[in-house]
Amino acid sequence: MRYKLTFVVGLALGYVIGTRAGRERYEQMKKSAKDFARNPAVRNAAESAAQTGRQAAGKAAHLVGDKVGDRLPSSVTDRVDALRRRGRVNGKVDDEDWGTSNT
């Protein structure tokens, strides 16, 4: 999926850069992209995907930590623990630190 998205973005960028349609077409495409990004449904889907990714990453980090945690140097485990404590408030993830935006 990541590679498909990268390809589509590259294709769109190449079209914008290489187009001979002029400034008017560029401004039209720019407006369409902004309108798409401002769409509440798109924003909700993006936030939902980000939340799902954060949850999956947290589960994966916990599983990996359980399996290799005792094999890591103490300097690494201390740093990981510090990062985990910084990102949590009362045992819950602090949403303000995870890049959610209201733009």
C-alpha positions in Angstrom: 0.0 0.0 0.0 2.8 2.4 0.9 4.5 1.9 -2.5 1.2 2.4 -4.4 0.6 5.7 -2.5 4.2 6.8 -3.2 3.7 6.0 -6.9 0.5 7.9 -7.1 2.0 10.9 -5.3 5.0 10.8 -7.6 2.8 10.6 -10.7 0.7 13.5 -9.5 3.8 15.6 -8.8 5.3 14.7 -12.2 2.1 15.8 -13.8 2.0 19.1 -12.0 5.6 19.9 -12.7 5.5 18.7 -16.3 2.1 20.0 -17.3 1.8 22.5 -20.1 -1.7 23.5 -19.1 -0.4 26.6 -17.4 -0.9 28.4 -14.1 -4.7 28.2 -14.2 -4.7 24.4 -14.3 -2.1 24.3 -11.5 -4.3 26.6 -9.3 -7.3 24.4 -10.1 -5.5 21.3 -9.0 -4.2 23.0 -5.9 -7.7 24.1 -4.9 -9.0 20.6 -5.4 -6.2 19.1 -3.2 -7.0 21.6 -0.5 -10.7 20.9 -0.7 -10.0 17.2 -0.5 -7.7 17.6 2.6 -10.3 19.8 4.3 -13.1 17.3 3.8 -14.3 16.1 7.3 -14.7 12.5 6.1 -11.1 12.5 4.8 -9.8 14.0 8.0 -11.8 11.5 10.1 -10.5 8.6 8.0 -6.9 9.8 8.3 -7.2 10.3 12.1 -8.8 6.8 12.4 -5.9 5.3 10.4 -3.4 7.1 12.5 -5.0 5.9 15.8 -5.1 2.4 14.5 -1.4 2.6 13.6 -0.5 4.0 17.0 -2.4 1.1 18.7 -0.7 -1.5 16.5 2.7 0.0 17.1 2.1 0.1 20.8 1.1 -3.6 20.9 4.1 -4.6 18.7 6.5 -2.6 20.9 5.2 -4.3 24.0 5.5 -7.8 22.4 9.0 -7.1 21.2 10.0 -5.6 24.5 8.8 -8.7 26.3 10.8 -11.0 24.1 14.1 -9.1 23.8 13.9 -6.7 26.8 16.2 -8.8 29.0 18.8 -9.0 26.2 19.2 -5.3 25.7 21.7 -3.1 27.5 20.4 -1.2 30.5 21.0 2.1 28.7 18.5 1.2 26.0 15.9 -0.1 28.3 16.2 3.0 30.5 15.7 5.2 27.5 12.6 3.2 26.3 11.1 3.4 29.8 11.6 7.1 29.9 10.0 7.5 26.5 7.0 5.4 27.5 6.5 7.4 30.7 6.7 10.7 28.8 4.0 9.7 26.3 1.5 8.6 29.0 -0.6 10.4 31.4 -2.3 8.3 34.2 -1.7 5.1 32.1 -3.3 6.5 29.0 -1.6 7.9 25.9 -1.6 11.7 25.8 -3.2 12.6 22.4 -1.5 16.0 22.3 1.9 14.4 22.0 1.0 12.1 19.1 0.6 14.6 16.3 -3.1 15.1 16.2 -4.0 18.3 14.5 -7.0 20.5 14.2 -5.9 22.1 10.9 
